[in-house]
Amino acid sequence: MLIEQNIENLNIHTKWHWISEPTGKQKMIFLGKTDKGEEVFRNEVGEVIAFQDVFDSNYECNYNKRQIIFIIGITSVKEINELIRKENQRSIFIIIEPNMDLFSYTLHHKKLNMFKKESVILFNDENWQNLNEFLQNFFQIIHHIAYAKNVKIYLTSYYRQYEVNTAKSIAETLRKVITSAVRMYGNDPEDSLIGLRQNLENLKWVLQSKDITKLKDRYSGKPAIVVAAGPSLNKNIHYLHELKGKAVIIAVDTIAARLIKDGIIPDFICSVERVTETYDYFYQDKNYPKEMTLVGPPLLDKRVFEEFPGNMLLAMRAGVGEYFWLGSLLELNDDSLIMMGHSCAHVAFGMAVQLGCAPIILIGQDLAYGKNEKETHASGTLYDKKNMIKMEIMYTEGYYGGQVATTSTWLMFKYWYEAEIGKHNLQVINATEGGAKIENTISMGLKEAIDKYCVNDIENIKEVVNQLPTYQIDKAKLLSKLQKEVQLFKDLIKMSKQYMDFLDNLNIDKQIFLKKSGFIIKQLEKYDEYVSQLYQHPLCVHNMQAMIIKTQWDLIAVEEVVSVENLLKKRDIQTKMVISVISISEQILQAIQNAITILENQKGQEVKL
């Protein structure tokens, strides 16, 4: 049967397809075809609509450029196949169909042979807001993000004629999520290297840290309050006084001093930024009580660790290659990895997930401006005197409906929440009572959430953390592994210099090109093999990924027309990349050697400090 063939075609490549189960009654009914070949449906309000499977003559294809092409609508199979045929064959095609009835009709009545191609992906969901979660996962792959600067949208016949507003809303979601994804990979290599140096220099503090793996699901099913510093916090911060011992209170560093001043002692304070300002603004001369525990990655300014009076839980950052590498060196298991996202609020959220808390109650998580563009944070923070850097104003759906003003950074934070909550099926209550709406959460007033969930006593957190052991790390083993990494990066530098010599000696001029264009193209394709070697090491991926992706954007921007000019462009782009790889590799090598020196100078502390 046709449907069985189509299901088999979809099952050939299933990794990225997103196909949801239909909900509710049928909204569109197929009535038949007209003499002109138009497909006729009756929609949920009784209107009869007809459309043809005809390619959009106004759409401009580019056979010579690799792109991601989002196709809205699946019913017009002929025009989709024509589009795929006319575009570059190395492009990625993502078909978005939010109408379950149209998808079901197509599945039963048309051949979906295009899904035999790995580059053709289906997203089918009535709730097309789930597109955010789908794309967040999709763009975690460097190969995919490499195409993100070349994106086009194609509307099939039905959406061109009848659902233009739906298509516009989907296009706006695509724009915001792709912008967020591109920014996520935009770290400057030097910034990443500073983080690596601090991670390695602070290894001694990891050896002193309490073992966060022992807290995995320790508070399973117990409520957690994640306190961020948004302006809406001002109206309900007083409710936190009654929560001590009834819920885990996890605060971001920005709001911690304000909480302490108000007589509220959080169980955990969370930080994520490696910059000196984290210490200067949130830790210096703050006199935090000892019962608070610090949570964050080891890349924080070392003065934070030197002066913090309480316990410390230094965790590895989930989803980041550098921390997989570091965790492997330290022989830590996966429970040492917690989700940290892009902000200290994400770290606080990740800590609640690590503890197994449910529900997780968000407050102060506005992710939007308050009454005006000057109101960015709750009062009692450094932002009373220090304004945020001016950013382009954007708009998103508000907690109470309508549109609220926000920024691309806050939207990136919001999309992260939505994707992670959906991915892990977490019970999250947004009790912010203002700001932006966060999908996949339940909106509820803080007082109502407290009365419903924070009614029973929980195990004393200070006592639990005090009784935790430190990480059991063999220092001699760690030094041995670091020495092996030194040799590995020496080999990588040697390989890169050899590839640089190869590019320098590759002669590309008009006379040679006419005789050996095919040979030159194949020689330049050795770049893919070279880059694949970089991908083998998580430190290379982490510290070089922005540069690798930028290089891919530059290479893809060169049209695939064989000419001397285009081949010279590709060689120059590759050369620039390899020069940077050598420089970054030498700095990584130096950072590892410095870490070895620091550890070796700690006499008499062979197992832990």
N, C-alpha and C positions, 0 to 999 in steps of 0.2 A: 504493500500500500504506500501511497505517496507520503503520508504523515510519518510512516516508519522510516522511509528513506531520508526525510528531512531531519528527524531526530538523530538518525545515524550520522548525518552530515554535521550536525551541531556537536555531537559527541566526539568527533574526530579530534577537535581542539577545544577542550572544555575549560582550560585554566582561567581564561578571562571572561567567559560569557557570564552574564548576570541575568537570570530568568526567574521571575517571581511567580508565585501562585496567584491565580485570579481571585479577586474578592468581590462579593456582591453580585447583583443580577446582571444579565447581559444588557449592554447599553446600545450596541449597534448590531443590526440584523442585516445580513446580506439578502438582497431581493432579486438579483440577477444582473444581466448585462443588456445594454441597449444595442441597437443595430450598429452604432458607431464604436462599439467595443468599450463603452464606459461601464465601470463597475458601480452598481447602485446599492446604497445602504439606506436604512432608516435609523436615525439616531434616537437618543433617549427622550427627546422632546417631540418626536413624531415627524421631524423634517426628513424629506427624501433628498439625498445628496448623491451626485454622480461625478466621477472623475476618471480621467484616462491615464494609463501608464505611459506617460510621454516625458522625454528628457527635457529639462529646462534649457531652452536655447540661449538664455541670458547668462548661463553659468560658464565661466572660462576654465577649461582644464589646462593642466601643465604637465605634459608627459615627462619633462626633463627635471622635475623637482620632487624630492621626497617630502611628504607631508603627512600630517594626521588629518583625515577628512571625516568629520562627523556628519552622518547621514540621518536626517530626522524622518522616520517613517520606513516601514518595511514592506508595505503592500505592493508598491510599484517595483516589482522585481526586475522588469525589463530595463527600466531606467537606472536602477542600481547597478545592474551588470554592465550597462553601457558606460556608466561613470567609472567603474572599476577598470574597465578596458581602456578608457581614455586617459586615466591618470597614471602617474609613475607606478610601476609594478612593485617598487619597494616601499610604497606608501602604506600607512595603516588606516584601515577603514573601520569606524565604529558606528554601527547602526543603532539608533536610539528609537525605540517604539514604546511610548507611554500608554498606548491604548491596547488593552488585553484582547479585546474583541477583534481588532484588526490583525493582531499577531496570531490569534487562534485561526482566523479565516485563512491567513496566508500559509500557516503551517499545514493546513488541511488541503489547500487547493493549488499551491504553486511550488515549483521545484526550487529549493534553496541550496543549489549547488555552490553558490559563492562561499558558503561556510566551510567548504573543503580547503580553502586557503587559510593558513594560520594567521594571515594579516587582516582577516575580516572578523570582527568581534561584535557580539550582540549585547545590548543592554535593553532589557524589557521589564518595565516596572510601572504600575499605575501611579505609584508615588515617585515621580521622577526626581524628587528631592534626594532620593537615595543615590542619585548620580554622583553626589559629592563623595560618599563613601567608596563607590566604585572607582572614581577617578583618583582619589587619594591613594588607593592601593595600586592602581595601574601606574601612576607616575612615581612610585617608589623604585621602579626599574630604570636604571640609567639609560638603557637603550630607548625606552619610551620617552623620557624627558628630553632626550636629544632631538626629538621631533617637535617639541612643544613651541618652538618659535615659528613653526610653519604649520598653522592650523587654518582649516577652512570648514565651512558649514554648508551642507547641501540639503535643501528642502525638497522632499518628494511631492508628487502631484497633490495628494490629499492635504498636506500641511501648507502648501502654497495657496491652495484655494480656500480652505475652511478653518485652519487652525494656526493662522499666522501669529496670533498672540501667544499661544502655547509655545510655538517655535521660538519666539522672541524671549520668553521666560527661560526656556532651556538654554538658549544661546547665552543669556546673561549669567546663568549658573556656570556654564562652561568657561566663560571669560574669567569669572572670579576665581574658580577653583584652579584653572591653569595658571593664572597670575600668582596665586598662592604657591602652587607647586614649583614654579620657576624660581620664586624667591627663596624657597626652602633650600634649593641647591646653589644659591648664589653666594655662599660664603667665600670671602677672599682667602686664597691659600695661606697668606701670612697670618690671618686671624686663626685659621685652623692650626697652624704650626705653634702659635702662642699657646693655644689650648693643649696641644700635645706636650709641649715643654712643661706646662704647669701640672698636667696629669702625672708626668714622670717624676718631676721634682717633688711632688707631694705623695709619692708612694709610701713614705714613712708614716703618713697619716692614715693611709689605707690599712697599714699593719696595726694601727692603734684603734681602728674603727670597730664598733660593735658589729657583729655579723648579722646583716639585714636578712639573710636567707632564713634565719631562725624565726623571723616574724611573718613568713609567708602564711597568709590566711589565719593568723593568730586571732583576729577579731572578726572572723567570718560571721556574716549576718548581723553585725553590730553597726549602728549608724555612725557616719563620719560627717563632720561639718568642714568643708573646704572654704576657708576665708580668704577671698581676694580683696583687692583694694579699690574696686569701682565705686563711683559716687553714690550709688543706691545703698551702700552699706550704712551710710549715716543714719538712715531712718529705722534700722532694726538691729544695730550692733548691740544694743542693751540686752537683747534676748540671750546673748552668749553667756551672761553671768550665771544662768540657771542650768547650764549644760555640763559643767565640770563633773566628770564621773558618770555622765549619762550618754556621752558620745565622744568619739575621738575628735579632737579639735586640731586641725592642720592649717597653719597660716602661711601666707607668702611673706617673704622678708620685708616687702614694702609696707605692710600693715602691722607688723609685729610690735613695733615700739608704741603705736597707738593703742593696741590691745592691752599691753602691759600698763600703760598710763591709766587706762580705764579699769584696771584691776582684773583683767582677763588674761590668764596664763595659758597659752596654747600648749598642747602636748608636743607638737612638732613645728619647727620653723624651716621653711624650704627656700633654697637658693639654687640658681643654675648658671648665672653669668660669671665669666672668668675675669671681667674687668675690675680694675681697682676701685671703681665707684661702688661696687657691691659692698666692699668692706667699709669704704668711707661713709656711705649713706646709711647702711643698715646694721653695722656691727660695731663700729668704732665708738667707744664710750657709752655703749647702750646698757651695760649692767644687767644683762638678761639673767633671770633666775636659773638655778642649776637644774630644775625639774624639766626645763625645755630641752628637747633633743634636736640637733641639727641634722637635716636631710639634704643631700645634694651630691653631685659628682665630685671627684677629686681635683677638678681643674680650678676650683675657687681660689681666690687670692689666699696665699698661705697664712696671712695674718688672721683670717677668719678662723682657721683651725688652731692657730697659736693662742688665740685669746678667748675662744668660746668656752664658757665655764661648764657646760653640760656635756652629756654624751653626744657622740657623733655617729651617724649612719651614712657612710660613704658608699654610694651605690654605683653600679655601672649603668650606662644609659642605653636602654633598649632600642634596637633598630639602628644603631650607629656603629659602623665598622671598627672605629678606634677602640670602642669599649668591648666589643667581642674579642678583639686582639688582646687588650689589657686583661680582661677576665680570664682568657686562656693562659696568659703568662702567670697569673696569680692562682690558677687552678681553682677558680670560683665556678660554681654551677649556675645554671640559668636563672635561679631564684635571686641572684644578685643583680639581675637586670630589671630595672623598673622603667615604665614609660615616663619620659620627661618632656616630650614635645618641644615647644619653642619658648616656654616661659616658666617662671617660678610657680605660677598657678597650675601649670601642667604637671610640674614635679609634685605639688601637693595632691593633685588628683591621682597621679601615679602611685603615691604613697598609700592613699586610701584603697586603691585597687590591690596593692601588695598585701595590705592587711586583711583583704577579703571583705571589707566593709560593705554593707548594704542596709539601707540605701546610702548613696553618697549625695549629700545635700550641698549644693553650691550657693554661696552668698557673696555679694560684692563682685560677681562675675558679669559686669555690664557689657564689656566688649563694645562699648559705644560711649559717646559723649553724654553728659548729663543735661542740665537745662540749657546749656550753651557750650560753645567750643572751648571755653576756658575751664569748664568743669570736667576734668578727666579722671580724677581719683577722689576717694573719700578724704575728708578733712583730717588733719593730724598726721599727714605724710609729708615727705620732702616736697611734694608737688604743690603744697601751699605757697611755697616761695619759688619753686623751679617749674617752669612751663615745659610741656612736651615739645619736641621738635615739630614744627608745623608740617603737616602731611596733607595730601589731597583728601578732601572730604568725599566719602562714598556713603551709600545708603543700603540698609538691609531691614528685613522685617523685625518689628519691635516685640518685646515681651508682651505688651498689651495690644498688639496689632499695629497697623500703620507702618510708617517708615521712620527709622531713627538714623542719625548721623554717626558714621563710624570711619575707620581707616582700613587700608589694605592689611596692615599688621594685625589689627584686631580681628578682621575677617579670617585671616590665616589661623589665628588662635581658635576661633569659633569652628571652622571647618575641621580642625584637628579633633576637637571635642566630639563633634558629630560623627566623624569616622570611627574613632576609637570606641565610643559608646555603642555604636551599631555593630562593630566588628566583634566585640566581646560580650554583647547582650547584657550590658550593665544596667542596674537599677539606679537611675540618677534623677534627682529632684532639683529643678532650678528654682530656688527660693530667693533669687536676687531681687525680684519685684521691681524690675526696671531693666533698661538697656536692650540688648538684642535678644531675639528669640533663638534658643539653641535647640535644634532638631534632636529628636530621640530622647529628650528629657520630658519630665512631667512638671508643668508649672504649678507651683503651690506656694502660698504664703509661708514665711518662716515660722510664725507662731503655730500655724496649723501643722506643719511638718514636725515641729518639736513635740506638740501634744500627741501626735499620732505615732511617732517612731522613737522619741528620746525619753522613754518612761522607765526603763530598767537600768540598774547599775551595771557598769562594765568593769572588767578587770583593771586594776590600777596600772596605768601605763608607765609611770615612772619606775615602779618596782619591776615591771616586766623587762623594761629596757636595761635597768641596772643589772639584772641577773643574766643578761645575754653574754655569751663569750665573745671575744674578738675573733676576727678572721684567723684561721689557722693556716698561715702561709710560711712555707719553707724558703727562707731567704737565700740559702745556697743554691737551691733549684732555680729561683727567680734570676739570680745573677748568671747562671749558666744559660738560661733561655735568652736573656738579653744579649749575651755574647754571640749567640747564634744569629740573632737579628742583625747585629752589627755586620756579620759576614754576608748575610742576605742582601742588605742594602749596598754593600760594596759591590756585590755581583750585579745588582740592578743598575748602579751607576756605570759600571763597565759596559753592560749591554746597551744602555742608552747612548753612550759615547760612540759605540760601534754603529748604532743606527744613524746617529748624526753624521758620521763619516760616509755612510751609504747614501744619505740624502745629498750631501755636499758633492759627491762624485757622480750623481745622477744627472747626465747631460740632457737638457731639454731645449732644443732650438728648432727652428723651422725645418732645417735640412734633415736633422735626425728624426723629427716628428713624422715627416712624410714617409720615412722608411720603416720606422719602428714604433708607431703610435701604440699598437697593441702591447708591445713589450714594456713600454714606459708605464702604461695603465696598470699592468700586472705588478710592476715593481712598486708603484705607489700603494697598491692594495696590501703590501706587506705591513702597512701601518696597522691594519686590523689585527694582525698577529702580534705586533708589538704591544698594542693597547691591551690585548687579551692577557698578556703577561703581567701588566700592571694590575689588572682586575684580580689576579691571584692573591694579592696581599691586601687585607682590609685596611691597613694604614695608608696604602697608596690610594685606594678608593676614597677613603675619608678625606685625606688631605689634598687630593688632586681632582676630586670629582667635579668641582666647579669648573676647573680648567679643562678637564676632559670634555665636559658637556659643552662649554663655550667653544671648544675646538670642533666638536661635532656640529654645532649650530653653524659655524663658519664653513665647514666642509659641505654641509647640506645646502647652504645658501648658494654654493657654486653649482650652476645648472649642469646637468649631466650631458653636456654637448662636448664632444671630443675636439679640443683645440689646444694649440700651444699655450694660449693665454690662460685657459682654465687649468691645465696641468701645472703650469708655473704657480698659479694661485694655490693649488692643493699642496704642492711641495713646500711653499713658503709657510702655509698654515701649519703643516706638520713640523717643519723646522722650529718654528716658534714654540710649539708644544713641547718638543723634545728638550729644548734649552731649559724650559721651565721645569720639566721633570727632573733633570739633572740637578738644578738648583735646589728644588724641594727635597729630593732624596739626600743630598749632602746635608741639609739642615736637619732632617729626620735622623740621619746617622749621628750627627753631633749631639742631638737631644738624648739619644739612647746612651751614647758614651758618657754624657754628663750624669745621667741617672745611675749608671754603673759606678761612677766615681763617688757619688753621694752615698750610695748603699755600702760601698766598700769602706768608706771612712767612718761608718757607724760601728765601732769596735765593740765586741762582746754582746752583740744583739743578733745572733744568727737565726733565730726563729721568728720572734716578733718583738716589737718595741713596747 
